[in-house]
Amino acid sequence: MSEEELRKAITELRSFETIMEELRSRYQLVVASINDLQVSKSALEEISKAGEGVELFLDIGGGVYGKAVLKDTNRFLVNTGSGILIERSLEETLKTVEKRLSELNDARGSIETQMNSLQARIDESRSRVQLLYEKLKK
């Protein structure tokens, strides 16, 4: 066993660990998006039950909220990406939110699978580094 093999094994391990960190970051973003959409879905469902004239708190930003009255509970602006907003009915908006939730849950599952597979490779790589190190010490 040579020092070169050990260096290559360590480099491979570090590479796997870097990829795992990237996957964890993506996972956190997906989970945050899921949570945000679940809040939106719940709010839309409550609005549909309450009807017109419902009072709600409007997020102005920076942790500041203002009280507002929703005049039309059947029309909403939905961001379709790139800052483009499209007016949709309550039913269409709920379907859009549910579709996005489904896509994000699929993405979360895919990332979890990738993370589990990568963790197995990391464990194998760590064992290999340890074995090479022990052999080199002898």
C-alpha positions as CSV (number, residue, x, y, z in Angstrom):
1,M,0.0,0.0,0.0
2,S,1.4,3.4,-0.9
3,E,0.9,6.9,0.3
4,E,-0.5,7.7,-3.1
5,E,-3.4,5.2,-2.7
6,L,-4.1,6.8,0.7
7,R,-4.1,10.3,-0.8
8,K,-6.5,9.2,-3.6
9,A,-8.8,7.5,-1.0
10,I,-8.9,10.7,1.1
11,T,-9.6,12.8,-1.9
12,E,-12.4,10.6,-2.9
13,L,-13.9,10.7,0.6
14,R,-13.7,14.5,0.7
15,S,-15.4,14.6,-2.7
16,F,-18.2,12.4,-1.4
17,E,-18.6,14.6,1.7
18,T,-18.8,17.8,-0.4
19,I,-21.5,16.2,-2.5
20,M,-23.4,15.2,0.7
21,E,-23.3,18.8,1.9
22,E,-24.7,20.0,-1.4
23,L,-27.5,17.4,-1.1
24,R,-28.2,18.5,2.4
25,S,-28.5,22.1,1.3
26,R,-30.9,21.2,-1.5
27,Y,-32.9,19.0,0.9
28,Q,-33.3,21.9,3.3
29,L,-34.4,24.2,0.5
30,V,-37.0,21.7,-0.7
31,V,-38.3,21.1,2.8
32,A,-38.6,24.9,3.4
33,S,-40.5,25.2,0.1
34,I,-42.8,22.3,1.1
35,N,-43.5,24.0,4.4
36,D,-44.2,27.4,2.7
37,L,-46.7,25.7,0.2
38,Q,-48.4,23.8,3.0
39,V,-49.1,27.1,4.8
40,S,-50.4,28.6,1.5
41,K,-52.6,25.6,0.9
42,S,-54.1,25.8,4.5
43,A,-54.7,29.6,4.1
44,L,-56.4,29.0,0.7
45,E,-58.6,26.3,2.3
46,E,-59.5,28.6,5.2
47,I,-60.3,31.5,2.7
48,S,-62.6,29.2,0.7
49,K,-64.5,28.4,3.9
50,A,-64.7,31.9,5.1
51,G,-65.8,33.6,1.9
52,E,-65.6,37.2,0.9
53,G,-64.8,39.9,3.4
54,V,-62.5,37.7,5.4
55,E,-60.0,39.6,7.5
56,L,-56.4,38.4,7.4
57,F,-52.9,39.6,8.1
58,L,-50.9,40.6,5.1
59,D,-47.1,39.9,5.2
60,I,-45.5,43.3,4.4
61,G,-42.0,41.9,4.9
62,G,-39.4,42.2,7.5
63,G,-41.6,40.5,10.1
64,V,-44.3,43.2,9.7
65,Y,-47.9,42.4,9.0
66,G,-50.9,44.5,8.2
67,K,-54.6,43.8,8.6
68,A,-56.5,43.4,5.4
69,V,-59.9,42.4,4.1
70,L,-60.0,40.1,1.1
71,K,-62.7,41.4,-1.2
72,D,-62.5,38.6,-3.9
73,T,-61.9,35.2,-2.6
74,N,-62.0,33.5,-6.0
75,R,-59.2,35.3,-7.8
76,F,-55.5,35.0,-6.9
77,L,-52.2,35.8,-8.6
78,V,-50.0,32.8,-9.0
79,N,-46.2,33.1,-9.7
80,T,-45.4,30.9,-12.6
81,G,-41.7,31.7,-12.5
82,S,-39.4,34.5,-13.6
83,G,-41.6,36.9,-11.8
84,I,-44.6,36.3,-14.1
85,L,-48.0,36.3,-12.3
86,I,-51.1,34.8,-13.7
87,E,-54.6,35.3,-12.3
88,R,-56.3,32.1,-11.4
89,S,-59.5,31.0,-9.6
90,L,-59.3,29.6,-6.1
91,E,-59.8,26.1,-7.4
92,E,-57.1,26.4,-10.0
93,T,-54.7,28.0,-7.4
94,L,-55.3,25.1,-5.0
95,K,-54.6,22.6,-7.8
96,T,-51.4,24.5,-8.7
97,V,-50.3,24.4,-5.0
98,E,-51.1,20.7,-4.7
99,K,-49.2,20.0,-7.9
100,R,-46.1,21.9,-6.7
101,L,-46.3,20.1,-3.3
102,S,-46.4,16.7,-5.1
103,E,-43.4,17.7,-7.2
104,L,-41.5,18.9,-4.2
105,N,-42.3,15.7,-2.2
106,D,-41.0,13.7,-5.2
107,A,-37.9,15.8,-5.2
108,R,-37.5,15.3,-1.4
109,G,-37.8,11.6,-1.8
110,S,-35.2,11.6,-4.7
111,I,-32.8,13.6,-2.6
112,E,-33.3,11.3,0.4
113,T,-32.5,8.3,-1.8
114,Q,-29.4,10.0,-3.2
115,M,-28.3,10.9,0.3
116,N,-28.7,7.3,1.6
117,S,-26.8,5.9,-1.3
118,L,-24.0,8.4,-0.9
119,Q,-23.9,7.8,2.8
120,A,-23.2,4.1,2.1
121,R,-20.4,5.2,-0.3
122,I,-19.0,7.5,2.3
123,D,-19.0,4.8,4.9
124,E,-17.2,2.4,2.5
125,S,-14.7,5.2,1.7
126,R,-14.0,5.9,5.3
127,S,-13.3,2.2,6.0
128,R,-11.0,2.1,3.0
129,V,-9.1,5.2,4.2
130,Q,-8.8,3.7,7.7
131,L,-7.6,0.4,6.3
132,L,-5.0,2.0,4.0
133,Y,-3.8,4.2,6.9
134,E,-3.4,1.2,9.2
135,K,-1.5,-0.8,6.5
136,L,0.8,2.2,5.8
137,K,1.6,2.6,9.5
138,K,3.0,-1.0,9.7
